[in-house]
Amino acid sequence: MTDESSRARGRASTSLSEAVELVSGSRDAPVFFTCEHASQRLPDGWSWPEHDRRLLDTHWAYDLGAREITLALAHELGASAVLARFTRLLADPNREETHDDVFRTLADGEPVLLNSALDEADKARRLVGYHRPFHAAVDAALAAVDAPLLFSVHSFTPLYQGERRQVELGVLYNRDEADALLLGARLAQHFAQVAYNEPWSGRTGLIYSAERHANQHGRLALELEVRQDLAVDPQYRAALVRVLADFFRGSEG
């Protein structure tokens, strides 16, 4: 490890609250990270219906490997990061409060019983206790740093509704196309299947969280999607983190 990496790692510390895992990094780090689907934790006060246990350890409950990638990047770069500590099935922080899927009701064509027949009190409890605190934590942490880029880390299932996905990495963007193209070009030097706005498009509102906060604070917004069979592979993750860290530092490679 270089002296620079050692110093970067020493600048980041982690704390937990009910809604978020917060990594506090250096104000002058080149990037700020979020991970909206980092955990499949169902907080106290709710329990998994037996029928919904089929969704545990799958992309419906959280983004496999995304937390590990986010933390590795944050500590490597001495950067701040905000990661959700609750399952996306409780309330999806990458959807606005009024979106139909903020409380998902179907998964693989079957009902999500955790979210069937929700009353207004339970919706409010989830939003007030988890969705809003996540976004408040992002706002506060982003305001405390100078990073020009908010970078959101996600992963996607290799098999979706019977379709096999070959893409390894997707760079999602809306308005910040030039920066997305630079990142994608760097990734394509090291990885075989890199695409833009795949398997989802940032131009259809699917980088909601990153754009919401980047727009509010005058930063760039990009999101990375990593195919989950690769995201859970420690060797692939390590290679990806090296490439991304060099890119964010402005290093050639």
PyMOL commands that set and color helices and strands:
alter all, ss='L'
color gray80, all
select helices_A, chain A and resi 3-10+50-55+66-77+113-115+120-143+177-188+202-204+208-217+228-231+234-249
alter helices_A, ss='H'
color red, helices_A
select strands_A, chain A and resi 13-16+20-24+31-35+81-84+106-107+110-111+149-156+159-160+163-164+169-172+194-196+220-227
alter strands_A, ss='S'
color yellow, strands_A
deselect
rebuild
show_as cartoon
